[in-house]
């Protein structure tokens, strides 16, 4: 081939060599940055344990110098598959801090880390015993008939079930990135779950290992979550704060509990495989769940670019609940961005607070 024509792929050896040297320099400086980091701390807000049932604990958040101005407590219920501190990850990425600053009295239920002794915990245990126990504690502690409930992701599904079974105990219900219709065609995770032989899985493994669930989530977007983010890590190795933020997020991603086997079996069958909320086929213990019994005000927040809970999976809630006071808010971002992005810090706490404040004096 004529040298003037060049090769089919003209990389440019000099440019390639310069890039290699730059990457080598970044890696060397990155090692120095890593060595200078203090231990990664998770959580921005102080919290006190106020109630416990086995491994499940209820915490009350507080912030020095800021006293709650709202009389009705707000209880956050997160998913089982990840740790709930995502909502209070760090000082500038904390939905909890934003709610505290606006006067909300914020609590969160921590499901703990199930072990083999929890193998036979059921959805009834999680929804009626644990979530219900936390609600009843707050009703007594605050001398109120009902609490405000914020359910996030799978915790939103639990909150819907609890509110439908116990409508008199929930004053206002907020759901965030919560799946309702599990059979939408754009929900890849739901498509996988419908094909799962969950009986074989649970009968073989007992509790479902956290690593199995993490691998499922990561392979939904393999290039972005397994390649691109680690290649991009090279560009921030010299930035101590950016590196701390990265490691804090990695800590959360891989700090996942195992899942109690029976509860996992029930959740997959009733929600993913039978689409129980839409079909009216969910049973918690001996009781049927009818979303029509949800007569309290409902705020449903979904993320427009959510690959785990697409908007089409969340928005059907409007037509299923019994309340006439239903509000729906879309967030321009993804499943993680709704907790940690700058836009989320501005919009989510303020939106929840404003919505709750307008209903703080409403009589049910």
Secondary structure, DSSP 8 states (H G I E B T S, - for coil): --TTT--SS---HHHHHHHHHHHHHHHHHHHHHHHH-------SSEEEEEEEETTEEEEEEEBTTB----SS-EEEE--SSS-GGGGEEETTEEHHHHHHHTT--EEEEE-----GGGTT--HHIIIIIIIHHHHHHHHHHHT-S-EEEEEETHHHHHHHHHHHH-GGGEEEEEEES----TT-TT-HHHHHHHT--HHHHHHHHSSB-HHHHHHHHHGGGHIIIIIIHHHHHGGGTT-HHHHHHHHHHHHHHH----B-HHHHHHHIIIIIIT-HHHHT--EETTEE--GGG--SEEEEEEETT-SSS-HHHHGGGGGT---S-EEEEEESS-TTHHHHSHHHHHHHHHHHHHHHHHTTT---
